[in-house]
Amino acid sequence: MIKAAIFDLDGTLLNRDASVQQFITNQYERLHKWLNHIPETSYIQRFIELDQRGYVWKDKVYKQLIEEFKITELTWEEMLDDYLREFRNSCVPFPHLHQMLDELKSANIKLGMITNGFGRFQMDNIIALEIKAYFDEILISEWEGIKKPDPELFQRALERLNLESSECIFIGDHPQYDVSGAQQVGMKGAWKRDPLWSHADHADTVIDELMELPHYIKALS
């Protein structure tokens, strides 16, 4: 019987692609005084390319942007500070996020989260999505000192939730870091389909929409 659902954040609960698009558009407008020699579409497109869906940290991204676009009146540190300060204001949830969490809570399912990333930055985004209060445990890689798919990170979540791995399902968009990472400690692994990867071979289930999850958990029980 499933007693807990543990989630990834980016690409699973947070629509990161939409959030980045909104953020970088707003950043160009905020910093237009210093970026107006760059076409808006070029700045946005290049940021998204360099970002590689969040797998490249932004110090490298902004250093490259400054070099390529010959930005002379802003430092990469100032641009990074803007990112850290403002990204939370561009967070876009996937549809029905709160409804899905409400359904799981009403079914007495414990909720956890394991996300890679910087602690304060990720927590700011969780707060911006207005979902922090739903979760019994939140583990962020910087604060834990280890990253997914390290099995120790998944084990810590189990210990803090006081549950066995067979009682938990992990939901994420990355076939290796999320699905396989959870399965290696005995959890079920649900893949939230992401167009970046064509498939997740060994996922226990595949969902396209968040509202599919409560039905799947109920069926398992």
Residue frames as a rotation matrix with the C-alpha (Angstrom) as fourth column:
MET 1
0.578 0.816 0.000 0.00
0.816 -0.578 0.000 0.00
0.000 0.000 -1.000 0.00
ILE 2
-0.287 -0.662 0.693 1.34
0.627 -0.676 -0.386 3.43
0.724 0.324 0.609 -0.95
LYS 3
0.406 0.385 -0.829 1.60
0.904 -0.304 0.301 5.74
-0.136 -0.872 -0.471 2.06
ALA 4
0.197 -0.391 -0.899 3.75
0.112 -0.902 0.417 8.54
-0.974 -0.183 -0.134 0.60
ALA 5
0.734 -0.070 0.676 4.29
0.671 -0.082 -0.737 10.32
0.107 0.994 -0.013 -2.70
ILE 6
0.177 -0.781 -0.599 7.70
0.360 -0.515 0.778 11.94
-0.916 -0.353 0.190 -3.09
PHE 7
0.894 0.318 0.317 8.23
0.418 -0.331 -0.846 14.48
-0.164 0.888 -0.429 -5.86
ASP 8
-0.444 -0.850 0.285 10.96
0.893 -0.393 0.219 16.08
-0.074 0.351 0.933 -7.89
LEU 9
-0.004 0.421 -0.907 10.48
0.304 -0.864 -0.402 19.85
-0.953 -0.278 -0.125 -8.33
ASP 10
-0.268 -0.165 -0.949 11.74
-0.660 -0.687 0.306 21.19
-0.702 0.708 0.075 -11.67
GLY 11
-0.706 0.051 -0.707 9.90
-0.642 0.376 0.668 19.70
0.299 0.925 -0.232 -14.62
THR 12
-0.756 0.448 -0.478 7.52
0.510 0.860 -0.001 17.84
0.410 -0.244 -0.879 -12.33
LEU 13
0.075 0.751 -0.657 5.69
0.922 -0.302 -0.241 20.38
-0.379 -0.588 -0.715 -10.16
LEU 14
0.134 -0.162 -0.978 7.33
-0.117 -0.982 0.146 23.54
-0.984 0.095 -0.151 -11.50
ASN 15
0.789 0.098 0.607 6.95
0.586 0.180 -0.790 24.07
-0.186 0.979 0.084 -15.24
ARG 16
0.098 -0.865 -0.491 10.54
0.450 -0.402 0.797 25.13
-0.887 -0.300 0.350 -15.62
ASP 17
-0.524 -0.294 0.799 10.42
0.851 -0.130 0.510 25.77
-0.046 0.947 0.318 -19.37
ALA 18
0.349 0.749 0.563 7.54
0.691 -0.612 0.385 28.21
0.633 0.254 -0.731 -18.99
SER 19
0.805 -0.084 -0.587 9.13
0.476 -0.499 0.724 29.76
-0.353 -0.863 -0.362 -15.90
VAL 20
-0.238 -0.969 -0.061 12.46
0.645 -0.205 0.736 30.36
-0.726 0.136 0.674 -17.64
GLN 21
-0.355 0.179 0.917 10.73
0.857 -0.330 0.396 31.86
0.373 0.927 -0.036 -20.67
GLN 22
0.710 0.688 0.150 8.81
0.540 -0.668 0.513 34.25
0.453 -0.283 -0.845 -18.43
PHE 23
0.597 -0.536 -0.597 11.83
0.504 -0.328 0.799 35.10
-0.624 -0.778 0.075 -16.31
ILE 24
-0.394 -0.894 0.213 14.26
0.744 -0.174 0.645 35.83
-0.540 0.412 0.734 -19.14
THR 25
-0.049 0.483 0.874 11.68
0.791 -0.515 0.330 37.95
0.610 0.707 -0.357 -20.96
ASN 26
0.904 0.413 -0.114 11.16
0.378 -0.644 0.665 39.98
0.201 -0.644 -0.738 -17.79
GLN 27
0.300 -0.868 -0.395 14.91
0.619 -0.138 0.773 40.21
-0.726 -0.477 0.496 -17.18
TYR 28
-0.439 -0.440 0.783 15.48
0.893 -0.310 0.327 41.67
0.099 0.843 0.529 -20.62
GLU 29
0.386 0.662 0.642 12.85
0.509 -0.733 0.450 44.31
0.769 0.154 -0.620 -19.86
ARG 30
0.888 -0.066 -0.455 14.32
0.410 -0.332 0.849 45.07
-0.207 -0.941 -0.268 -16.41
LEU 31
0.103 -0.972 -0.209 17.84
0.404 -0.151 0.902 45.42
-0.909 -0.178 0.377 -17.78
HIS 32
0.641 0.261 0.722 16.89
0.754 -0.038 -0.656 46.92
-0.144 0.965 -0.221 -21.12
LYS 33
0.921 -0.312 -0.234 18.95
-0.297 -0.950 0.095 50.05
-0.252 -0.018 -0.968 -20.46
TRP 34
0.028 -0.991 0.133 22.11
-0.713 0.073 0.697 47.90
-0.701 -0.115 -0.704 -20.61
LEU 35
-0.404 -0.128 0.906 20.91
0.275 0.928 0.253 45.24
-0.873 0.351 -0.339 -23.06
ASN 36
0.482 0.809 -0.336 19.21
-0.082 -0.340 -0.937 47.35
-0.872 0.479 -0.097 -25.72
HIS 37
-0.117 -0.574 -0.811 21.96
-0.939 -0.201 0.278 46.70
-0.323 0.794 -0.515 -28.26
ILE 38
-0.965 -0.157 0.212 20.88
-0.115 0.974 0.197 43.04
-0.237 0.166 -0.957 -28.28
PRO 39
-0.391 0.878 -0.275 17.67
-0.579 -0.002 0.815 41.95
0.716 0.478 0.509 -30.05
GLU 40
-0.042 0.440 0.897 15.25
-0.982 0.149 -0.119 40.66
-0.186 -0.886 0.426 -27.43
THR 41
0.884 0.441 -0.154 14.65
-0.465 0.860 -0.210 37.37
0.039 0.258 0.965 -29.25
SER 42
0.289 -0.864 -0.412 18.40
-0.160 0.381 -0.911 36.75
0.944 0.329 -0.028 -29.53
TYR 43
-0.491 -0.467 0.736 18.97
-0.760 -0.183 -0.623 37.33
0.425 -0.865 -0.265 -25.82
ILE 44
0.271 0.709 0.651 16.09
-0.902 0.423 -0.085 35.07
-0.336 -0.565 0.754 -24.81
GLN 45
0.892 0.107 -0.438 16.99
-0.329 0.820 -0.469 32.29
0.309 0.563 0.767 -27.22
ARG 46
0.036 -0.974 -0.226 20.66
-0.263 0.209 -0.942 32.27
0.964 0.094 -0.249 -26.29
PHE 47
-0.365 -0.092 0.927 19.96
-0.927 -0.053 -0.370 32.20
0.083 -0.994 -0.066 -22.56
ILE 48
0.613 0.699 0.368 17.67
-0.715 0.689 -0.118 29.20
-0.336 -0.191 0.922 -23.01
GLU 49
0.728 -0.415 -0.545 20.28
-0.190 0.643 -0.742 27.42
0.658 0.644 0.390 -25.14
LEU 50
-0.288 -0.940 0.181 23.10
-0.421 -0.045 -0.906 28.01
0.860 -0.337 -0.383 -22.64
ASP 51
-0.083 0.361 0.929 20.91
-0.997 -0.027 -0.079 27.13
-0.003 -0.932 0.362 -19.66
GLN 52
-0.641 -0.138 -0.755 20.38
-0.367 0.919 0.143 23.58
0.674 0.369 -0.640 -20.98
ARG 53
0.274 0.927 -0.257 17.15
-0.075 0.287 0.955 23.26
0.959 -0.243 0.148 -19.00
GLY 54
0.798 0.082 0.597 18.83
-0.547 -0.317 0.775 24.13
0.253 -0.945 -0.208 -15.73
TYR 55
0.873 -0.478 -0.095 21.72
0.486 0.838 0.249 21.70
-0.039 -0.264 0.964 -15.94
VAL 56
-0.196 -0.912 0.362 24.23
0.750 -0.377 -0.544 24.55
0.632 0.165 0.757 -16.39
TRP 57
0.142 0.265 -0.954 24.51
0.891 -0.455 0.007 26.95
-0.432 -0.850 -0.301 -13.46
LYS 58
0.822 0.479 0.308 23.92
0.569 -0.697 -0.437 30.59
0.006 0.535 -0.845 -14.27
ASP 59
0.414 -0.752 -0.512 27.38
-0.143 -0.610 0.780 31.94
-0.899 -0.249 -0.360 -13.50
LYS 60
-0.559 -0.630 0.540 28.59
0.389 0.376 0.841 30.16
-0.732 0.680 0.035 -16.64
VAL 61
0.151 0.719 0.678 25.53
0.981 -0.025 -0.192 31.25
-0.121 0.694 -0.709 -18.60
TYR 62
0.915 0.271 -0.299 25.94
0.271 -0.962 -0.042 34.93
-0.299 -0.043 -0.953 -17.79
LYS 63
0.020 -0.969 -0.246 29.69
-0.091 -0.247 0.965 34.90
-0.996 0.003 -0.093 -18.36
GLN 64
-0.538 -0.183 0.823 29.04
0.705 0.438 0.558 33.51
-0.463 0.880 -0.107 -21.83
LEU 65
0.503 0.796 0.337 26.27
0.862 -0.437 -0.255 36.02
-0.056 0.419 -0.906 -22.55
ILE 66
0.694 -0.305 -0.652 28.53
-0.009 -0.909 0.416 38.92
-0.720 -0.283 -0.634 -21.57
GLU 67
-0.387 -0.917 0.100 31.27
0.036 0.093 0.995 37.66
-0.921 0.389 -0.003 -23.85
GLU 68
-0.432 0.239 0.870 29.08
0.856 0.413 0.312 36.86
-0.285 0.879 -0.382 -26.85
PHE 69
0.476 0.766 0.432 26.92
0.848 -0.530 0.005 39.99
0.233 0.364 -0.902 -26.72
LYS 70
-0.494 -0.789 0.365 29.69
0.628 -0.614 -0.477 42.31
0.601 -0.006 0.799 -25.54
ILE 71
0.703 0.710 0.032 27.77
0.407 -0.439 0.801 43.50
0.583 -0.550 -0.598 -22.49
THR 72
-0.260 -0.948 0.185 30.03
0.476 -0.293 -0.829 46.11
0.840 -0.128 0.527 -20.92
GLU 73
-0.430 0.125 0.894 27.94
-0.536 -0.832 -0.141 47.92
0.726 -0.541 0.425 -18.31
LEU 74
0.691 0.564 0.452 26.79
-0.711 0.418 0.566 44.89
0.130 -0.712 0.690 -16.31
THR 75
-0.554 -0.822 0.134 28.89
-0.832 0.541 -0.119 42.24
0.026 -0.177 -0.984 -14.62
TRP 76
-0.363 0.408 -0.838 27.97
-0.126 0.869 0.478 38.57
0.923 0.278 -0.264 -14.65
GLU 77
-0.859 0.029 -0.511 27.63
0.499 0.270 -0.823 38.81
0.114 -0.962 -0.247 -10.86
GLU 78
-0.756 0.614 -0.229 24.99
-0.464 -0.748 -0.474 41.53
-0.462 -0.252 0.850 -11.20
MET 79
-0.280 0.659 -0.698 23.08
-0.819 0.214 0.532 39.49
0.500 0.721 0.480 -13.75
LEU 80
-0.538 0.033 -0.842 23.29
0.263 0.956 -0.131 36.41
0.801 -0.292 -0.523 -11.56
ASP 81
-0.949 0.208 -0.239 22.05
0.174 -0.288 -0.942 38.40
-0.264 -0.935 0.237 -8.56
ASP 82
-0.492 0.806 -0.328 19.06
-0.865 -0.496 0.078 39.47
-0.100 0.322 0.941 -10.63
TYR 83
-0.274 0.337 -0.901 18.37
-0.369 0.829 0.421 35.81
0.888 0.448 -0.103 -11.46
LEU 84
-0.740 -0.089 -0.666 18.58
0.488 0.610 -0.624 34.72
0.462 -0.787 -0.408 -7.82
ARG 85
-0.901 0.362 -0.240 16.41
-0.054 -0.641 -0.766 37.60
-0.431 -0.677 0.597 -6.65
GLU 86
-0.423 0.744 -0.517 13.76
-0.835 -0.541 -0.096 37.59
-0.351 0.392 0.851 -9.37
PHE 87
-0.838 0.092 -0.537 13.29
-0.293 0.754 0.588 34.04
0.459 0.650 -0.605 -10.64
ARG 88
-0.841 0.521 -0.149 10.81
0.447 0.511 -0.735 33.24
-0.306 -0.684 -0.662 -7.86
ASN 89
-0.329 0.735 -0.593 8.48
-0.308 -0.677 -0.669 35.88
-0.893 -0.037 0.449 -9.33
SER 90
-0.228 0.204 -0.952 8.27
-0.973 -0.011 0.230 33.92
0.036 0.979 0.201 -12.60
CYS 91
-0.911 -0.159 0.381 7.48
-0.231 0.961 -0.150 30.47
-0.342 -0.225 -0.912 -11.23
VAL 92
-0.154 0.850 -0.504 4.78
-0.954 0.005 0.299 28.72
0.256 0.527 0.810 -13.29
PRO 93
-0.381 0.058 0.923 3.16
-0.497 0.829 -0.258 25.56
-0.779 -0.557 -0.287 -11.87
PHE 94
-0.967 0.216 -0.132 1.96
0.024 0.596 0.803 22.68
0.252 0.773 -0.582 -13.97
PRO 95
-0.280 0.945 0.171 -1.85
-0.622 -0.314 0.718 22.60
0.732 0.094 0.675 -14.27
HIS 96
0.623 0.754 -0.208 -3.85
-0.278 0.461 0.843 21.36
0.731 -0.467 0.497 -11.28
LEU 97
-0.419 -0.884 -0.207 -0.84
-0.046 0.248 -0.968 21.31
0.907 -0.396 -0.145 -8.96
HIS 98
-0.746 0.133 0.652 -2.73
-0.660 -0.279 -0.698 22.33
0.089 -0.951 0.296 -5.82
GLN 99
0.356 0.932 -0.069 -5.75
-0.924 0.362 0.126 20.18
0.142 0.019 0.990 -6.67
MET 100
0.341 -0.320 -0.884 -3.51
-0.138 0.913 -0.384 17.12
0.930 0.254 0.267 -7.01
LEU 101
-0.738 -0.674 0.001 -1.76
-0.059 0.063 -0.996 17.79
0.672 -0.736 -0.086 -3.70
ASP 102
-0.393 0.694 0.603 -5.11
-0.919 -0.304 -0.250 18.39
0.010 -0.652 0.758 -1.99
GLU 103
0.566 0.644 -0.515 -6.40
-0.666 0.725 0.175 15.03
0.486 0.244 0.839 -3.22
LEU 104
-0.040 -0.666 -0.745 -3.35
0.129 0.736 -0.665 13.19
0.991 -0.123 0.056 -1.96
LYS 105
-0.866 -0.276 0.418 -3.51
-0.328 -0.317 -0.890 14.90
0.378 -0.907 0.184 1.43
SER 106
-0.053 0.938 0.342 -7.22
-0.997 -0.066 0.029 14.13
0.050 -0.339 0.939 1.76
ALA 107
0.673 0.220 -0.706 -6.36
-0.314 0.949 -0.003 10.46
0.669 0.223 0.709 1.12
ASN 108
0.862 -0.360 0.358 -3.85
-0.353 0.083 0.932 10.59
-0.365 -0.929 -0.056 4.02
ILE 109
0.665 -0.713 0.222 -0.88
0.680 0.456 -0.574 10.23
0.308 0.532 0.789 1.71
LYS 110
0.431 -0.619 -0.656 2.30
0.348 -0.557 0.754 11.74
-0.832 -0.554 -0.024 3.15
LEU 111
0.946 -0.113 0.304 4.13
0.245 -0.365 -0.898 14.11
0.212 0.924 -0.318 0.80
GLY 112
0.330 -0.906 -0.265 7.85
0.392 -0.124 0.912 14.52
-0.859 -0.404 0.315 0.32
MET 113
0.990 -0.115 -0.086 10.15
-0.129 -0.443 -0.887 16.28
0.064 0.889 -0.453 -2.11
ILE 114
0.238 -0.968 0.082 13.71
0.489 0.192 0.851 15.62
-0.839 -0.162 0.519 -3.27
THR 115
0.975 0.092 0.200 15.22
0.219 -0.489 -0.844 18.21
0.021 0.867 -0.498 -5.59
ASN 116
-0.020 -0.998 0.066 18.69
0.995 -0.014 0.095 18.93
-0.094 0.068 0.993 -6.84
GLY 117
0.342 0.080 0.936 19.78
0.450 -0.889 -0.088 22.56
0.825 0.451 -0.340 -6.68
PHE 118
-0.754 -0.600 0.267 20.79
0.136 -0.540 -0.830 25.37
0.642 -0.590 0.489 -4.37
GLY 119
-0.630 0.482 -0.609 18.94
0.776 0.416 -0.473 25.41
0.026 -0.771 -0.636 -1.09
ARG 120
-0.504 0.439 -0.744 17.67
0.184 -0.787 -0.589 28.96
-0.844 -0.434 0.316 -0.71
PHE 121
-0.775 0.175 -0.608 16.94
-0.618 -0.412 0.669 29.31
-0.133 0.894 0.427 -4.42
GLN 122
-0.736 0.513 -0.442 14.86
0.151 0.761 0.631 26.12
0.660 0.398 -0.637 -4.58
MET 123
-0.536 0.558 -0.634 13.04
0.814 0.141 -0.564 26.90
-0.225 -0.818 -0.530 -1.35
ASP 124
-0.666 0.282 -0.691 12.15
-0.234 -0.958 -0.166 30.37
-0.709 0.051 0.704 -2.65
ASN 125
-0.756 0.377 -0.535 10.60
-0.553 0.070 0.830 28.71
0.350 0.924 0.156 -5.70
ILE 126
-0.660 0.522 -0.540 8.69
0.596 0.802 0.047 26.21
0.457 -0.291 -0.840 -3.57
ILE 127
-0.530 0.440 -0.725 7.31
0.523 -0.503 -0.688 29.08
-0.667 -0.744 0.037 -1.48
ALA 128
-0.756 0.216 -0.619 6.45
-0.521 -0.770 0.369 31.03
-0.397 0.601 0.694 -4.64
LEU 129
-0.722 0.494 -0.485 4.37
-0.152 0.570 0.807 28.07
0.675 0.657 -0.336 -5.86
GLU 130
-0.197 0.614 0.764 2.56
-0.960 -0.280 -0.022 28.15
0.201 -0.738 0.645 -2.50
ILE 131
0.529 0.361 -0.768 3.14
-0.324 0.922 0.210 24.45
0.784 0.137 0.605 -1.86
LYS 132
-0.513 -0.851 0.111 5.63
-0.448 0.156 -0.880 24.35
0.732 -0.501 -0.461 1.04
ALA 133
-0.370 0.403 0.837 2.95
-0.914 0.004 -0.406 23.68
-0.167 -0.915 0.367 3.66
TYR 134
0.635 0.643 -0.428 1.77
-0.723 0.689 -0.039 20.55
0.270 0.334 0.903 1.84
PHE 135
0.301 -0.627 -0.719 5.05
-0.202 0.695 -0.690 18.70
0.932 0.354 0.082 2.36
ASP 136
0.997 0.021 -0.072 6.07
0.060 0.359 0.931 16.65
0.046 -0.933 0.357 5.34
GLU 137
0.286 -0.958 -0.033 9.73
0.356 0.074 0.932 16.56
-0.890 -0.278 0.362 4.24
ILE 138
0.994 -0.099 -0.047 11.73
-0.084 -0.413 -0.907 18.56
0.071 0.905 -0.419 1.67
LEU 139
0.367 -0.923 0.115 15.29
0.446 0.283 0.849 17.55
-0.816 -0.260 0.516 0.81
ILE 140
0.974 -0.138 -0.180 17.40
-0.227 -0.596 -0.770 19.90
-0.001 0.791 -0.612 -1.34
SER 141
0.716 -0.678 -0.166 20.73
0.546 0.692 -0.471 18.61
0.435 0.247 0.866 -2.58
GLU 142
-0.003 -0.774 0.633 22.88
-0.099 -0.630 -0.771 21.58
0.995 -0.065 -0.074 -1.52
TRP 143
0.195 0.161 0.968 21.60
-0.922 -0.306 0.237 21.39
0.334 -0.938 0.089 2.05
GLU 144
0.944 0.197 0.263 21.93
-0.277 0.909 0.312 17.59
-0.178 -0.367 0.913 2.12
GLY 145
0.100 -0.995 -0.014 25.42
-0.743 -0.084 0.665 17.55
-0.662 -0.057 -0.747 0.61
ILE 146
-0.734 -0.256 0.629 24.49
0.184 0.817 0.547 14.89
-0.653 0.517 -0.553 -1.98
LYS 147
-0.439 0.538 -0.720 22.55
-0.848 -0.512 0.134 14.86
-0.296 0.669 0.681 -5.25
LYS 148
0.605 0.609 0.513 20.10
-0.193 0.738 -0.647 12.59
-0.772 0.292 0.564 -7.00
PRO 149
0.448 0.745 -0.494 20.51
-0.497 0.667 0.556 9.84
0.743 -0.003 0.669 -8.06
ASP 150
-0.701 -0.710 0.067 22.68
-0.431 0.347 -0.833 9.04
0.568 -0.613 -0.550 -4.99
PRO 151
-0.078 0.737 -0.672 20.65
0.332 0.654 0.679 6.37
0.940 -0.170 -0.295 -3.14
GLU 152
-0.685 -0.233 -0.690 21.54
0.721 -0.089 -0.687 7.94
0.099 -0.968 0.229 0.21
LEU 153
-0.930 0.361 0.069 19.34
-0.362 -0.932 -0.003 10.93
0.063 -0.028 0.998 -0.63
PHE 154
-0.127 0.914 -0.385 16.33
-0.466 0.288 0.837 8.70
0.875 0.286 0.389 -1.23
GLN 155
-0.194 -0.010 -0.981 17.10
0.655 0.743 -0.137 6.72
0.731 -0.669 -0.138 1.93
ARG 156
-0.968 -0.170 -0.186 17.13
0.252 -0.647 -0.720 9.92
0.002 -0.743 0.669 3.98
ALA 157
-0.552 0.831 0.069 13.65
-0.711 -0.513 0.481 10.76
0.436 0.217 0.874 2.72
LEU 158
0.074 0.564 -0.822 12.41
0.035 0.822 0.568 7.31
0.997 -0.071 0.041 3.75
GLU 159
-0.521 -0.358 -0.774 13.93
0.746 0.249 -0.617 7.67
0.414 -0.900 0.138 7.21
ARG 160
-0.994 0.111 0.001 12.42
-0.099 -0.888 -0.448 11.12
-0.049 -0.446 0.894 7.78
LEU 161
-0.260 0.951 -0.169 9.01
-0.795 -0.111 0.597 9.96
0.549 0.289 0.784 6.59
ASN 162
-0.537 -0.050 0.842 9.42
-0.686 0.607 -0.401 6.82
-0.492 -0.793 -0.360 8.75
LEU 163
0.651 0.756 -0.068 8.29
-0.618 0.475 -0.626 4.56
-0.441 0.450 0.777 5.91
GLU 164
-0.036 -0.581 0.813 9.56
0.280 0.775 0.566 1.55
-0.959 0.248 0.135 4.00
SER 165
-0.790 -0.351 -0.502 10.56
-0.343 -0.426 0.837 1.97
-0.508 0.834 0.216 0.36
SER 166
-0.844 0.498 0.201 7.71
0.516 0.649 0.558 -0.32
0.147 0.575 -0.805 -0.74
GLU 167
0.021 0.882 -0.471 5.27
0.891 -0.230 -0.391 2.18
-0.453 -0.411 -0.791 0.77
CYS 168
0.050 -0.114 -0.992 6.50
-0.049 -0.993 0.112 5.09
-0.998 0.043 -0.055 -1.38
ILE 169
0.455 0.042 0.890 6.27
0.877 0.156 -0.455 6.26
-0.158 0.987 0.035 -4.96
PHE 170
-0.289 -0.601 -0.745 8.61
0.278 -0.797 0.536 8.83
-0.916 -0.052 0.397 -6.46
ILE 171
0.642 0.575 0.507 7.45
0.691 -0.148 -0.707 11.09
-0.332 0.804 -0.493 -9.29
GLY 172
0.053 -0.674 -0.737 9.89
-0.053 -0.739 0.672 12.93
-0.997 0.004 -0.075 -11.55
ASP 173
0.839 0.311 -0.447 10.70
-0.387 -0.236 -0.891 13.92
-0.383 0.921 -0.077 -15.10
HIS 174
0.033 -0.916 -0.400 14.24
-0.996 0.004 -0.092 12.53
0.086 0.402 -0.912 -15.36
PRO 175
0.697 0.326 -0.638 14.40
-0.391 0.919 0.042 8.82
0.600 0.220 0.769 -16.28
GLN 176
-0.007 -0.796 -0.606 17.74
0.367 0.561 -0.742 8.27
0.930 -0.227 0.289 -14.53
TYR 177
-0.798 -0.413 0.439 17.93
-0.184 -0.526 -0.830 10.77
0.574 -0.743 0.344 -11.66
ASP 178
-0.344 0.777 0.528 14.29
-0.939 -0.295 -0.177 10.37
0.018 -0.557 0.831 -10.62
VAL 179
0.626 0.711 -0.319 12.81
-0.718 0.686 0.119 7.09
0.304 0.155 0.940 -11.82
SER 180
0.380 -0.551 -0.743 15.86
0.163 0.831 -0.532 4.82
0.910 0.081 0.406 -11.65
GLY 181
-0.592 -0.638 0.492 17.20
-0.325 -0.370 -0.871 6.67
0.738 -0.675 0.012 -8.61
ALA 182
-0.077 0.668 0.740 14.05
-0.997 -0.056 -0.054 5.90
0.005 -0.742 0.670 -6.63
GLN 183
0.770 0.443 -0.460 13.76
-0.498 0.867 0.001 2.34
0.400 0.228 0.888 -7.90
GLN 184
-0.038 -0.876 -0.481 17.28
-0.124 0.482 -0.867 1.47
0.992 0.027 -0.127 -6.79
VAL 185
-0.866 -0.211 0.453 16.18
-0.461 -0.016 -0.887 1.82
0.194 -0.977 -0.084 -3.16
GLY 186
-0.864 0.502 -0.036 12.93
0.499 0.845 -0.193 -0.07
-0.067 -0.185 -0.980 -3.71
MET 187
-0.358 0.770 -0.528 10.42
-0.199 -0.615 -0.763 2.73
-0.912 -0.168 0.373 -4.34
LYS 188
0.287 0.488 0.824 8.06
0.860 0.247 -0.446 2.72
-0.422 0.837 -0.349 -7.26
GLY 189
-0.652 -0.568 -0.502 9.16
0.245 -0.784 0.570 5.20
-0.718 0.248 0.651 -9.92
ALA 190
0.452 0.836 0.310 6.63
0.704 -0.122 -0.699 7.25
-0.547 0.535 -0.644 -11.88
TRP 191
-0.687 -0.692 0.219 7.85
0.659 -0.468 0.588 9.16
-0.304 0.549 0.779 -14.90
LYS 192
0.397 0.712 -0.579 6.18
0.210 -0.685 -0.698 12.49
-0.893 0.156 -0.421 -15.66
ARG 193
0.378 -0.255 0.890 6.62
0.900 0.327 -0.289 12.50
-0.218 0.910 0.353 -19.39
ASP 194
0.339 -0.391 -0.856 9.09
-0.127 -0.920 0.370 15.07
-0.932 -0.017 -0.361 -20.68
PRO 195
0.988 0.148 -0.038 9.76
-0.054 0.107 -0.993 15.68
-0.143 0.983 0.114 -24.39
LEU 196
0.301 -0.948 -0.105 13.51
-0.949 -0.308 0.067 15.88
-0.096 0.079 -0.992 -23.76
TRP 197
-0.754 -0.499 0.427 13.56
-0.488 0.861 0.146 12.10
-0.441 -0.099 -0.892 -23.35
SER 198
-0.480 0.565 -0.671 11.72
-0.678 0.246 0.692 9.72
0.556 0.787 0.265 -25.63
HIS 199
0.504 0.636 -0.585 11.02
-0.103 0.717 0.690 7.14
0.858 -0.287 0.427 -22.93
ALA 200
-0.175 -0.503 0.846 11.78
-0.982 0.023 -0.189 5.88
0.076 -0.864 -0.498 -19.44
ASP 201
-0.420 -0.040 -0.907 12.27
-0.487 0.853 0.188 2.16
0.766 0.520 -0.378 -19.96
HIS 202
-0.643 0.014 -0.766 11.69
0.441 0.825 -0.355 0.85
0.627 -0.565 -0.536 -16.47
ALA 203
-0.770 0.405 0.492 9.16
-0.599 -0.723 -0.343 3.30
0.217 -0.559 0.800 -15.04
ASP 204
-0.845 0.520 0.128 6.37
0.352 0.720 -0.598 1.68
-0.403 -0.460 -0.791 -13.05
THR 205
0.312 0.918 0.245 3.95
0.847 -0.153 -0.509 4.12
-0.430 0.366 -0.825 -14.62
VAL 206
-0.811 -0.476 0.340 3.99
0.582 -0.713 0.390 7.13
0.057 0.514 0.856 -16.95
ILE 207
0.209 0.882 -0.422 1.84
0.795 -0.404 -0.453 10.20
-0.570 -0.241 -0.786 -16.38
ASP 208
-0.334 -0.224 0.916 1.23
0.793 -0.592 0.144 13.18
0.510 0.774 0.375 -18.63
GLU 209
0.026 0.455 0.890 -0.85
-0.239 -0.862 0.448 15.24
0.971 -0.225 0.086 -16.20
LEU 210
-0.807 -0.424 0.410 -0.54
-0.453 -0.002 -0.892 15.62
0.379 -0.906 -0.191 -12.43
MET 211
-0.083 0.871 0.484 -4.16
-0.981 0.015 -0.195 14.64
-0.177 -0.491 0.853 -11.85
GLU 212
0.365 0.146 -0.920 -3.42
-0.474 0.879 -0.049 11.15
0.801 0.454 0.390 -13.15
LEU 213
-0.604 -0.791 -0.097 -1.35
-0.323 0.354 -0.878 10.45
0.729 -0.498 -0.469 -10.04
PRO 214
-0.504 0.426 0.751 -4.06
-0.820 0.038 -0.571 10.24
-0.273 -0.904 0.330 -7.36
HIS 215
0.590 0.755 -0.285 -5.98
-0.807 0.551 -0.212 7.76
-0.003 0.355 0.935 -9.51
TYR 216
0.184 -0.618 -0.764 -2.89
-0.337 0.691 -0.640 5.60
0.923 0.375 -0.081 -9.97
ILE 217
-0.794 -0.500 0.345 -2.10
-0.463 0.129 -0.877 5.58
0.394 -0.856 -0.334 -6.25
LYS 218
-0.095 0.849 0.520 -5.71
-0.924 0.120 -0.364 4.74
-0.371 -0.515 0.773 -5.42
ALA 219
0.645 0.316 -0.696 -5.63
-0.641 0.719 -0.268 1.84
0.416 0.619 0.666 -7.89
LEU 220
-0.307 -0.849 -0.429 -2.48
-0.315 0.516 -0.796 0.48
0.898 -0.109 -0.426 -6.25
SER 221
-0.817 -0.006 0.576 -4.20
-0.576 0.002 -0.817 0.50
0.004 -1.000 -0.005 -2.89
